[in-house]
Amino acid sequence: MPIILPPITRRQFIQGSLALGSTAIMTSRALAAAESERVEVDQNRVALLADTHISADPNRVYPGTKWPGSPVKESEHESVNMTNCLVQTAKSVIALNPRPAHLIVNGDCTFGRGSEAEYKQFLKLVEPIRAAGITIHVTIGNHDNRENLWKLIPFLKKEQMGLQADVIELPHANLILLDSGNGSLGDKQLNWVAKQLDERADKPALIFSHYNPYNNRGVRPIKGMRDGPSLLKLLAERKHAKAYFYGHTHEWQHDQRDHLHLINQPAVSYYFGKGLAHGWVDMKLTETLADLELHCINRKHTQHGNRREIIFKDKKT
């Protein structure tokens, strides 16, 4: 089972906010405007986030452009406040009308190695999204610690712990969430996803996992998932598998291999290349396609509003 954070009531949110302090005050403002009118949720709309990298310290900033071999000069590093990025994203998602029924955080919720303090901060920041009636799904990334996250989700049943993989069945497509937190899927999970795809060949399938399936072609060299070639072969053999979505490389990219689209989600938090886009993706599903629209944290960024389409079937068929 994946990690699912269901919607909460306005009363639950207010009670939690009173106990949380300054960060909660910031996030509560994200919900204030939305509470002025009733907004419906759309089962054919999904908000796509990745790499939120929340620190236990809400004031923590980080220059993601800084690593050994980075092409960015020492004097040109751009630091990012991760908490502020998620707060801004929450506001943008909540402001949508209709709102997405689902939101996926595709791995790396935390900045360090998934401490309980980091997850407490992450859970505080996403509460306004849950209070807005949106269900949150979390995949596991290399910065996550599933045991620490499980401890902080009291409604999670023991039998739901373990491999965080499942299928979200939506009207126009099935979303399959995989667990690549250790840098690979493993034979058991590869066999599982093949079975799920074969049992649901009547609908397009969109697959989500944190790791890039091959070596990154973007600004920062990052090796791909160890069994990425096996996954890509499996998906290539099933024509209704239309796209694989991944994070990890902190860059908005789009490749295509025959029928399979490979969507590299941008990080909500810091980016690796100076001036690159960071933000989230608004996905709208129809019978014929998935429409993807990039929402940059910086709305003046040249890529804000950038669109991609994943065609499910010809409109004439």
N, C-alpha and C positions, 0 to 999 in steps of 0.2 A: 504493500500500500504506500502511496505517496504521503507526504506531510501536507495535511489540509487544515487551513485555518478558516472555519466557517464564519459567516456574518454574525455580528453581535448587535444587540439592541442599543438604542441611543442611551438608555439608562445605564447599561453596563459600561458604555464608553465614558460617560460623564463620571461615574463612580471611579473608574480607573484613572481618569485624568486628574481627579482631585488628589489622588495618592502619588502621582508620578512627578510632579514638580515642573521645572521650566521647560523641559523638552515636550512634555504633554501639552503645555500651554501653546507652544508653537504648532504642534500637530492639530490641536483642537480648532485652531483657526481655519485649517483646511476643510473642516466639516461645517463651519458656521454658515457659510453662504448656501451650501447644499441643503441645509435643513430648512431654508426658507420656502422651499417648494418640494413636492413629491416627485421624484424622478424614477422612471422605470428602469429595470435592468434588461439587457438584451442578451439572450443566449447565443446569439450569433456574433457577439463582439467580445474580444479577449485582449486584455492589456498584457504586453510582453515585456518583462524586466529581466535583467541579468546583472550580476556583479555589483550588488549594492554596497558591499564592503563596509558595513557599519562598525564603527569603533565604539568601545564603551564610553569614550569621551566625546560628547556631542560637538566639541569645539576642535576636534582633531582634523587637521588638513594634511594632504599627502600629495607630493609631486609624482604622479604616475609616470611621467616622462623620464624619470631618473632611474637608470639601471646600468650595470656594466655594459659598455658598448653602445649606449643610447646615442643616437645622432643629434640629440638636443644639447646645445651648449649649456655649460654650467649656469650661465647668467640668464638663461631663457626658460628655465623650468617653470611650469604652470601648476600651482598647487590648488587642490580642490577640497572643499569641505563636504565630506561624504553625507553627513546628516542633512545638511541643507539640500543636497541633491535629491535625497529621498523625500524630504518634506515637499519640495517643489513638484516632484513627480506625483505624489499623493494628491496634491491640489489639482493638478492637470487631469488626472484620471477621474477624480470625484466630480469635476466640472463638466464631464462629458454628458450629453443628453441624446439618447439614452446612455446609461452607464453600462460598461461591460459586466456581464454576469460573473466572469472569471478573470483572475489575474495570476500569471505564472511568474515566479521568480526563478530563473533558470540557473541556480547555483551561485555559490559564494555570497551568502548573505552577510558574512562578517569580514572584518578587515584582517584580523590575526588568524588564529587557528580555531575559531569557534568557541570562545570561552562563554561561560554562562552570563557574564556581565555584558558581553557583546550581543548575545541573543536577547537579553532583557531589553536592551536599547532598541534592537531591530523590531521586536514585538510591539514595543510602545509606538514606534513610528508608523507601523502598518495598521494600528487600531482604527484610525479614521477611515481607512479604506474598507475595513470589515464593517464599521458602523454605517457605511454608505450602502450596505447590502451586497457587497462583492465578496465572493469566495476566493481565497488565496491558496495557491498550490506552490509548494517549494520543492525543487530538485536539489540534489546534493552536489556541491562543488568541492574542489581541493582545499578551500579555506574553511569548509564546514566541519562540524563535529556532531554527528547525528545523535550521539548519546547525550550530549549537553543540551541539544535542542529538545529532545524527547522529554527531558526532565522538566522543562518549562511549559509543556503542553499537557495540562492535567486531564483533558478529555481524551487523550490518545490512548487507545486500548493496547494492551501488551501484544496481542496478535497482529497489530498493525505495524509493529516495529520490525526492523530488519531491512530488507531490500526495498528502497523507496521507488517503486514503479507501479504504474496503473494506467488505465484508459479513461479519459473524459469523453463521454459520448454526447456530442452536440448535434443539432438538427442537420447540419450540412457537412460535418466532418468529424472524424474521431481524432482526438489528441492523445498521443501515447507519450507518457513521461517516463524516462529511463534514469538509472542511477549509475553515473560514471565517476562518482566521487573519488575513486581510487585510481583514476586514469585509464580504466578499461571497464568493459561491461561484463566480460566473462561468458563462458559457453552457456551456462544456465540461463542468463538473462537474454542472450542472443536467441536461444531456442524459444524462450518465452515470447519475445517480441515477434518472432516469425509466426508463432501460433496465434497470437492476438491479431496480427495482420491477416492471416489466412481465414480466421473466423469472421472477419469484418471486411470482406472484400467488396461489399455493396456500397461503401462510402470512401471518399478520399481520406487518407491518413496523413497527419502531420506529426512528426516525431521530435521530441525535445530531450536534450541532454546537455550537460554543462560543457563537456570537452569538444574541441575541434576534432573532426574525424581524420584530418591529414595535417601535415605541417603548415603552419600559418604563412600565408603569402603577404600579410600586412607588414606594418612598420616594425613590429617586434618579433624576432624569431621565437616560435614556440612549437615544440614537437606535438604531433597529433596523438589522439587516443591510441593506446597500444593495439587494440583490435578494431581500430577504425576501418581498415580495409575489409574486414569481415562484415561489419555493419553495412558498409556501402554496397557490398556485393549482395547482401540479403535484401536491401531496399531496391537495388537495381532490378532484381528478379520479380518485384511486385509493383506493377504499374500504378496501382492505386496509392502507393506510398509517394506522396507528391513533394514533401519537403522535410529536411532535417534542420532544426534550429539549434544553435549552440552559442555559448558565451565564451568566457575564458580569455579570449584574445583582446577584449576591450576595443573592438573596432566594428563599424558598420560595413559589412561586405556581402556580396551576393555572387554566388557561382551557380552554374547549372550543368548537370551531367545527364544528357538525354532527358527523361521526364522528371528527374529529381533535382529540386532546387535546394541549395545549401545556403542557409541564411545565418550569417554571423551577426548576432545581436550586439549592439553597442553596450558599454557599461553604463549603468546609472551613475556610478561614482566617477573615478578618474579614468582618463584615457592615456594611452601609451605614446601617442604621437602629438607633438605640439600643435594645438589648434584643432585637433580632431573632434568630431561630434561625440557627445555623450548624452544619454537620455533613454527613451523607452519607445516601444512600437505599439501602435493601435492597430489591431487586426480585426477586420470585418469579413465575415464569411457569408457567401451566397451559394446557391446551387452550382454555380459555374466557376467560382474563383475565391481566393483569399486575397483581400486587398490590404497591403501593409503600408502604414504611414509613420514615418519617423518624427517623433516629438523631441526636439533638442532641449536640454536644460536652458541653453542660451537661445532664445527664440529668434535672435538676429543671425544665428549661424547659417551659412549658405546651404547646409543640408536640411535645415528645419523644413518639414513638410515633404521630404523626399519620399517617393512612392515606389513600391514594387508590387507586382501581381504574380500570384501563383495560380495558373489556369488549371481548373479541375476537368472541365470538358468544354467542347465547343458550344457556343450559345445556340447553334442550330440543331444540336443533337437532343 
